């Protein structure tokens, strides 16, 4: 973990990811047990949360913000291999080392659990073990979908796919659903989007401008996005509104 993370505090009742995180199915007594082993950490954008190969003393969930998963090759080249969005789980119970660098892409808040006590609690709490299995399978499905995005989709479809993933996750967390226009602040720079999608910065900028010109998205500044018709964005992504990416 970074040498200078900041401690912060939050109440489970007010937690924005309460019904999506690893504790989603927990009853009151189980939440009380988790309360005894949890703590919160905040990280500034650009700060390293975990270095690949580090011994992990915690597991946890992203409460707010976005982090990137990055793998470094022997010759020093790096590749962003995933994003951690709110409610996503960090760490693997039963495994000591971290397989990837985890870096805060935006300001980040994490709800952390001391690893050994969490593993012990998971062993005797079916609700936690079952929810973690669900999340792991969802993560596997999302990774397979992302292989399709990177391998077969056009640059325009890649941009639309990423925007739809972020928009739908934002909608589900705020319980707005997907009816009506969707408004959110894009948490990634265009450079980060290019890295993640395997595109050049110029291509990302050009495709975002094209989507804006065609009315698929409205853009104020570089980050404030409005999607007037989610169905149209999904069509641009080569997807439909009742299948595809998990949210």
Secondary structure, DSSP 8 states (H G I E B T S, - for coil): --TT-EEE---GGG-TTTTTSTTTT--HHHHHHHHHHEEEEEE-TT-EEE-TT-B--EEEEEEES-EEEEEE-TTS-EEEEEEE-TT-EES-TT--B-SSEEEESS-EEEEEEEHHHHHHHHHH-HHHHHHHHHHHHHHHHHHHHHHHHHHH--HHHHHHHHHHHHHHHHHHHHT-TTSS-EEEE--S-HHHHHHHHT--HHHHHHHHHHHHHTTS-EEETTTEEEES-HHHHHHHTT--TTSSS--
